[in-house]
Amino acid sequence: MTETTGQYSEFAGKVALVTGGASGIGAATSRRLASEGVSVVIADINVDLAKETAASIVADGGTASAIRTDVGIPSDSEAAVDFAVSTYGGLNYALNNVAIATVGFQIGESDPDDWQRVINVALSGVFYGLRYELPALQASGGGSIVNIASIAGLWATYRNAGYVTAKHAIIGLSKAAALEYADKSIRVNAVCPGYIDTPMMRNGNSPERQKIIAGMHPIGRLGTPDEVANVVTFLLSDQAAFVTGSHYVVDGGFTAGYKGAAGGNDEQ
């Protein structure tokens, strides 16, 4: 049985909802929160993998449950929040970690349906989560939310207009939510990962392509899900009590030292 790390004592007995929690950044954050004593609800469209992740957390001595959630459907987001509240008695934290594998297109030649699919999941999925998470956090006396944006929310990647637009908008949406709920003891921030070694990265890029992308980072490698989870956990915690409406970049120096655009998917 894995004991809690004890770094964030305020987490003990609290409840978190993690969308896209079955793998990658979401799974790493779920495990980290559970190690601190948080009861975690893993919401993911891949419910079988979500159940596996939850079971691994329970096997390590944590508390976790899984629910199938399509973040592009508002009622699914509502059901995930209701599940967390009914199962564990409230909701204190949320990570909106929405992933979508995009197909590159040039704007002037694009299919509007492709655009809408990306926006509905990658942007509206975060909005739907906030819509139901914020009242639940308020009912629990406050809390903290982190939305996963991207370095693509700070600059553009080639032939990726839908994804770039969604990730830029997530930063703005996080600021808007932070402004509206600051006086209700709720903080909202965004995290902008660079290229992270996740199933999406491995499935969407050849090994040769992954080496090229890794070489674009001043640090000389891809990031790990745990490295992003560490920043998310800090932002959710009381150690970040004066931090809201901000975005944190976790990219190994990519945006500081590289002026080009690699394209492709970068996180989750």
VOPAGU-2260 file (C-alpha; in pm, 1 decimal, decimal comma):
REM VOPAGU-2260
SITE   aa  ch    i         X         Y         Z
SITE  MET   A    0       0,0       0,0       0,0
SITE  THR   A    1     134,9     340,5     -97,5
SITE  GLU   A    2     131,0     599,6     179,4
SITE  THR   A    3      34,0     957,4     107,4
SITE  THR   A    4     324,9    1185,8      22,3
SITE  GLY   A    5     212,4    1442,0     277,2
SITE  GLN   A    6     337,8    1740,1      77,2
SITE  TYR   A    7      -7,0    1900,3      67,7
SITE  SER   A    8    -184,7    1826,2     395,1
SITE  GLU   A    9    -493,3    2024,5     290,8
SITE  PHE   A   10    -575,7    1761,8      26,7
SITE  ALA   A   11    -664,4    1489,6     276,3
SITE  GLY   A   12   -1033,4    1405,3     259,3
SITE  LYS   A   13   -1101,8    1630,9     -39,4
SITE  VAL   A   14   -1258,6    1536,3    -374,5
SITE  ALA   A   15   -1134,1    1598,4    -727,5
SITE  LEU   A   16   -1280,1    1544,8   -1073,7
SITE  VAL   A   17   -1031,0    1479,6   -1354,3
SITE  THR   A   18   -1156,8    1476,4   -1712,0
SITE  GLY   A   19    -944,1    1288,6   -1959,9
SITE  GLY   A   20    -811,7    1109,0   -1655,4
SITE  ALA   A   21    -764,0     763,3   -1801,5
SITE  SER   A   22    -415,4     822,3   -1941,6
SITE  GLY   A   23    -137,8    1074,8   -1992,8
SITE  ILE   A   24    -146,9    1398,4   -1793,0
SITE  GLY   A   25    -490,7    1319,8   -1652,2
SITE  ALA   A   26    -385,7     981,3   -1517,1
SITE  ALA   A   27     -61,1    1119,7   -1374,0
SITE  THR   A   28    -253,3    1395,8   -1195,6
SITE  SER   A   29    -514,1    1151,1   -1068,2
SITE  ARG   A   30    -242,6     932,9    -917,1
SITE  ARG   A   31     -63,7    1230,0    -765,1
SITE  LEU   A   32    -380,0    1369,0    -605,8
SITE  ALA   A   33    -478,6    1027,7    -474,8
SITE  SER   A   34    -132,5     990,7    -319,0
SITE  GLU   A   35    -208,9    1308,6    -123,6
SITE  GLY   A   36    -535,8    1170,2      13,5
SITE  VAL   A   37    -778,2    1309,5    -245,1
SITE  SER   A   38   -1074,4    1098,0    -359,2
SITE  VAL   A   39   -1054,1    1115,0    -737,7
SITE  VAL   A   40   -1326,7    1073,9    -998,8
SITE  ILE   A   41   -1174,0     982,3   -1334,2
SITE  ALA   A   42   -1400,5    1095,3   -1617,6
SITE  ASP   A   43   -1307,8     973,2   -1963,6
SITE  ILE   A   44   -1475,3     861,6   -2284,8
SITE  ASN   A   45   -1262,9     545,6   -2263,6
SITE  VAL   A   46   -1435,3     411,7   -1955,0
SITE  ASP   A   47   -1254,7      76,4   -1959,3
SITE  LEU   A   48    -916,8     246,9   -1939,7
SITE  ALA   A   49   -1055,0     488,6   -1679,5
SITE  LYS   A   50   -1161,4     192,2   -1467,2
SITE  GLU   A   51    -814,0      40,0   -1502,9
SITE  THR   A   52    -653,5     364,2   -1387,8
SITE  ALA   A   53    -894,0     391,2   -1094,4
SITE  ALA   A   54    -827,7      29,0    -999,9
SITE  SER   A   55    -450,7      88,8   -1001,7
SITE  ILE   A   56    -499,0     385,1    -767,3
SITE  VAL   A   57    -711,3     175,4    -531,6
SITE  ALA   A   58    -452,1    -103,1    -542,9
SITE  ASP   A   59    -192,4     150,5    -428,3
SITE  GLY   A   60    -408,5     249,2    -132,3
SITE  GLY   A   61    -586,7     550,0    -281,0
SITE  THR   A   62    -951,6     626,2    -345,7
SITE  ALA   A   63   -1078,7     656,7    -702,4
SITE  SER   A   64   -1380,4     587,2    -920,9
SITE  ALA   A   65   -1443,0     605,1   -1294,4
SITE  ILE   A   66   -1730,7     735,9   -1504,8
SITE  ARG   A   67   -1774,5     744,7   -1879,7
SITE  THR   A   68   -1782,6    1106,4   -1992,4
SITE  ASP   A   69   -1796,8    1263,0   -2336,6
SITE  VAL   A   70   -1694,4    1619,3   -2256,1
SITE  GLY   A   71   -1852,9    1742,8   -2578,4
SITE  ILE   A   72   -2196,6    1664,0   -2433,8
SITE  PRO   A   73   -2309,2    1905,3   -2158,5
SITE  SER   A   74   -2522,8    1646,9   -1979,7
SITE  ASP   A   75   -2218,8    1417,8   -1949,2
SITE  SER   A   76   -2024,6    1691,4   -1771,7
SITE  GLU   A   77   -2317,9    1750,6   -1540,7
SITE  ALA   A   78   -2343,5    1377,5   -1468,9
SITE  ALA   A   79   -1971,8    1354,5   -1386,0
SITE  VAL   A   80   -2000,8    1635,4   -1131,3
SITE  ASP   A   81   -2318,6    1485,5    -984,8
SITE  PHE   A   82   -2140,9    1150,0    -956,7
SITE  ALA   A   83   -1850,4    1305,5    -766,4
SITE  VAL   A   84   -2082,2    1485,7    -527,3
SITE  SER   A   85   -2309,6    1187,3    -466,4
SITE  THR   A   86   -2022,5     940,3    -429,2
SITE  TYR   A   87   -1786,9    1141,9    -210,7
SITE  GLY   A   88   -2003,3    1418,3     -64,0
SITE  GLY   A   89   -1882,5    1722,7    -254,3
SITE  LEU   A   90   -1631,5    1861,1    -501,0
SITE  ASN   A   91   -1322,5    2064,5    -412,9
SITE  TYR   A   92   -1094,3    2043,2    -716,6
SITE  ALA   A   93   -1116,0    1983,2   -1089,3
SITE  LEU   A   94    -875,3    1929,0   -1375,5
SITE  ASN   A   95   -1025,1    1984,0   -1719,5
SITE  ASN   A   96    -782,8    1786,8   -1932,1
SITE  VAL   A   97    -949,3    1763,9   -2272,3
SITE  ALA   A   98    -764,1    1585,9   -2549,5
SITE  ILE   A   99    -844,1    1542,5   -2915,8
SITE  ALA   A  100    -638,1    1406,7   -3201,8
SITE  THR   A  101    -665,3    1665,3   -3477,5
SITE  VAL   A  102    -631,7    1621,9   -3852,1
SITE  GLY   A  103    -431,7    1903,0   -4008,5
SITE  PHE   A  104    -611,4    2128,7   -4252,9
SITE  GLN   A  105    -551,1    2461,6   -4418,0
SITE  ILE   A  106    -818,7    2713,9   -4324,1
SITE  GLY   A  107    -918,1    2801,9   -4680,6
SITE  GLU   A  108    -958,7    2435,2   -4772,6
SITE  SER   A  109   -1107,8    2305,9   -4449,8
SITE  ASP   A  110   -1429,4    2118,9   -4383,8
SITE  PRO   A  111   -1639,7    2318,8   -4132,0
SITE  ASP   A  112   -1738,0    1990,9   -3968,9
SITE  ASP   A  113   -1371,4    1924,3   -3881,1
SITE  TRP   A  114   -1346,2    2268,3   -3725,8
SITE  GLN   A  115   -1663,6    2218,7   -3523,7
SITE  ARG   A  116   -1553,5    1878,0   -3397,2
SITE  VAL   A  117   -1230,6    2018,6   -3257,9
SITE  ILE   A  118   -1393,4    2326,3   -3104,2
SITE  ASN   A  119   -1675,3    2122,8   -2948,9
SITE  VAL   A  120   -1438,9    1889,5   -2765,8
SITE  ALA   A  121   -1125,1    2094,5   -2704,7
SITE  LEU   A  122   -1297,2    2421,2   -2609,8
SITE  SER   A  123   -1665,2    2363,6   -2536,7
SITE  GLY   A  124   -1567,5    2055,1   -2337,5
SITE  VAL   A  125   -1379,4    2278,1   -2095,2
SITE  PHE   A  126   -1666,4    2526,7   -2078,3
SITE  TYR   A  127   -1918,2    2249,3   -2004,9
SITE  GLY   A  128   -1692,8    2121,6   -1728,2
SITE  LEU   A  129   -1666,1    2465,5   -1570,8
SITE  ARG   A  130   -2040,1    2518,7   -1603,8
SITE  TYR   A  131   -2113,6    2238,4   -1359,6
SITE  GLU   A  132   -1791,5    2226,7   -1156,5
SITE  LEU   A  133   -1804,7    2589,9   -1042,8
SITE  PRO   A  134   -2143,0    2568,6    -865,3
SITE  ALA   A  135   -2035,0    2241,5    -702,5
SITE  LEU   A  136   -1712,1    2396,2    -574,7
SITE  GLN   A  137   -1905,0    2695,5    -447,5
SITE  ALA   A  138   -2145,1    2464,8    -261,8
SITE  SER   A  139   -1842,6    2295,6    -101,3
SITE  GLY   A  140   -1705,9    2626,3      22,5
SITE  GLY   A  141   -1458,9    2696,6    -255,8
SITE  GLY   A  142   -1169,7    2522,2    -422,9
SITE  SER   A  143    -948,4    2528,4    -728,5
SITE  ILE   A  144    -969,8    2436,4   -1097,0
SITE  VAL   A  145    -696,3    2389,0   -1355,4
SITE  ASN   A  146    -764,5    2380,4   -1728,4
SITE  ILE   A  147    -511,0    2221,5   -1960,8
SITE  ALA   A  148    -431,8    2456,4   -2247,3
SITE  SER   A  149    -110,7    2415,0   -2449,6
SITE  ILE   A  150     186,9    2596,3   -2591,6
SITE  ALA   A  151     -43,3    2605,5   -2895,0
SITE  GLY   A  152    -244,7    2849,9   -2684,9
SITE  LEU   A  153      48,8    3091,7   -2694,3
SITE  TRP   A  154     145,6    3070,3   -3060,7
SITE  ALA   A  155      34,1    2881,0   -3370,0
SITE  THR   A  156     123,3    2541,9   -3510,3
SITE  TYR   A  157      96,3    2479,9   -3882,8
SITE  ARG   A  158    -234,1    2357,3   -4031,5
SITE  ASN   A  159    -385,6    2327,8   -3685,1
SITE  ALA   A  160    -624,6    2624,1   -3666,5
SITE  GLY   A  161    -898,8    2452,2   -3467,0
SITE  TYR   A  162    -665,1    2322,9   -3198,1
SITE  VAL   A  163    -471,2    2650,7   -3178,2
SITE  THR   A  164    -791,7    2851,4   -3149,1
SITE  ALA   A  165    -932,8    2622,7   -2880,0
SITE  LYS   A  166    -618,2    2633,5   -2669,0
SITE  HIS   A  167    -588,6    3013,2   -2695,7
SITE  ALA   A  168    -951,3    3037,4   -2588,9
SITE  ILE   A  169    -899,3    2809,4   -2288,5
SITE  ILE   A  170    -652,7    3059,6   -2146,8
SITE  GLY   A  171    -908,5    3339,3   -2191,3
SITE  LEU   A  172   -1189,5    3126,1   -2050,4
SITE  SER   A  173    -976,0    3047,5   -1745,3
SITE  LYS   A  174    -916,7    3417,8   -1686,0
SITE  ALA   A  175   -1287,8    3495,4   -1722,5
SITE  ALA   A  176   -1384,6    3221,5   -1475,4
SITE  ALA   A  177   -1115,1    3334,9   -1232,2
SITE  LEU   A  178   -1248,7    3690,2   -1241,2
SITE  GLU   A  179   -1608,8    3582,1   -1186,9
SITE  TYR   A  180   -1537,7    3345,2    -896,6
SITE  ALA   A  181   -1245,3    3506,4    -712,1
SITE  ASP   A  182   -1480,5    3643,5    -446,2
SITE  LYS   A  183   -1631,3    3298,2    -399,0
SITE  SER   A  184   -1303,9    3138,7    -282,5
SITE  ILE   A  185   -1255,1    2961,5    -615,2
SITE  ARG   A  186    -932,8    2989,0    -814,2
SITE  VAL   A  187    -903,9    2902,1   -1184,4
SITE  ASN   A  188    -576,5    2870,2   -1373,8
SITE  ALA   A  189    -447,4    2717,7   -1695,4
SITE  VAL   A  190    -141,7    2505,1   -1765,9
SITE  CYS   A  191      25,9    2510,2   -2106,8
SITE  PRO   A  192     222,4    2188,4   -2163,2
SITE  GLY   A  193     473,9    2153,1   -2439,2
SITE  TYR   A  194     537,4    1822,9   -2611,3
SITE  ILE   A  195     473,3    1551,6   -2353,0
SITE  ASP   A  196     550,9    1180,7   -2383,2
SITE  THR   A  197     194,9    1047,3   -2377,2
SITE  PRO   A  198      -6,4     789,5   -2573,9
SITE  MET   A  199    -136,6    1070,3   -2795,4
SITE  MET   A  200     218,2    1179,3   -2875,2
SITE  ARG   A  201     334,5     825,4   -2944,1
SITE  ASN   A  202      30,4     731,5   -3150,9
SITE  GLY   A  203      31,2    1054,8   -3351,7
SITE  ASN   A  204     400,6    1073,5   -3436,9
SITE  SER   A  205     655,5     824,8   -3568,6
SITE  PRO   A  206     963,6     751,8   -3353,5
SITE  GLU   A  207    1168,8     959,9   -3595,8
SITE  ARG   A  208     926,8    1250,0   -3562,4
SITE  GLN   A  209     935,2    1222,3   -3183,6
SITE  LYS   A  210    1315,0    1251,2   -3189,0
SITE  ILE   A  211    1292,1    1563,7   -3402,8
SITE  ILE   A  212    1038,3    1720,1   -3167,9
SITE  ALA   A  213    1245,2    1628,3   -2861,5
SITE  GLY   A  214    1546,2    1796,4   -3018,8
SITE  MET   A  215    1355,5    2123,5   -3052,9
SITE  HIS   A  216    1348,3    2163,6   -2675,1
SITE  PRO   A  217    1640,9    2341,0   -2506,9
SITE  ILE   A  218    1621,2    2071,4   -2238,2
SITE  GLY   A  219    1669,9    1814,8   -2516,4
SITE  ARG   A  220    1379,0    1579,4   -2448,4
SITE  LEU   A  221    1003,3    1547,0   -2425,7
SITE  GLY   A  222     828,9    1621,7   -2098,6
SITE  THR   A  223     665,1    1357,3   -1883,2
SITE  PRO   A  224     305,1    1349,1   -1760,4
SITE  ASP   A  225     431,5    1353,3   -1401,2
SITE  GLU   A  226     614,9    1680,2   -1462,1
SITE  VAL   A  227     291,0    1845,1   -1573,3
SITE  ALA   A  228      98,5    1680,9   -1289,6
SITE  ASN   A  229     338,8    1835,9   -1038,3
SITE  VAL   A  230     252,0    2185,7   -1161,4
SITE  VAL   A  231    -121,1    2109,1   -1171,8
SITE  THR   A  232    -107,3    1978,0    -815,4
SITE  PHE   A  233      71,0    2290,8    -695,4
SITE  LEU   A  234    -190,2    2515,4    -859,1
SITE  LEU   A  235    -473,9    2318,9    -701,9
SITE  SER   A  236    -311,2    2340,2    -360,1
SITE  ASP   A  237    -317,9    2611,4     -95,9
SITE  GLN   A  238      46,2    2684,2    -175,7
SITE  ALA   A  239     -91,6    2867,5    -479,4
SITE  ALA   A  240    -355,8    3052,0    -275,1
SITE  PHE   A  241    -272,1    3389,5    -435,1
SITE  VAL   A  242    -258,4    3252,1    -789,7
SITE  THR   A  243    -567,1    3279,9   -1008,6
SITE  GLY   A  244    -635,0    3380,5   -1366,3
SITE  SER   A  245    -282,1    3281,2   -1466,1
SITE  HIS   A  246    -130,5    3035,0   -1710,2
SITE  TYR   A  247     181,1    2832,0   -1640,0
SITE  VAL   A  248     403,2    2704,1   -1921,7
SITE  VAL   A  249     556,8    2357,8   -1878,6
SITE  ASP   A  250     754,9    2306,6   -2198,7
SITE  GLY   A  251    1123,4    2248,2   -2132,1
SITE  GLY   A  252    1204,1    2592,3   -2268,4
SITE  PHE   A  253    1041,0    2528,1   -2606,6
SITE  THR   A  254     859,9    2859,8   -2635,3
SITE  ALA   A  255    1156,3    3047,8   -2488,6
SITE  GLY   A  256    1408,9    2921,0   -2740,3
SITE  TYR   A  257    1240,2    2799,1   -3056,6
SITE  LYS   A  258    1081,5    3039,5   -3306,5
SITE  GLY   A  259     933,4    2786,4   -3549,0
SITE  ALA   A  260     616,8    2577,0   -3546,5
SITE  ALA   A  261     632,6    2198,6   -3532,8
SITE  GLY   A  262     263,7    2119,7   -3570,8
SITE  GLY   A  263      98,2    1803,1   -3446,6
SITE  ASN   A  264     -50,5    1725,2   -3107,7
SITE  ASP   A  265     145,6    1815,8   -2798,1
SITE  GLU   A  266     -18,6    1680,2   -2486,6
SITE  GLN   A  267    -250,1    1446,7   -2301,4
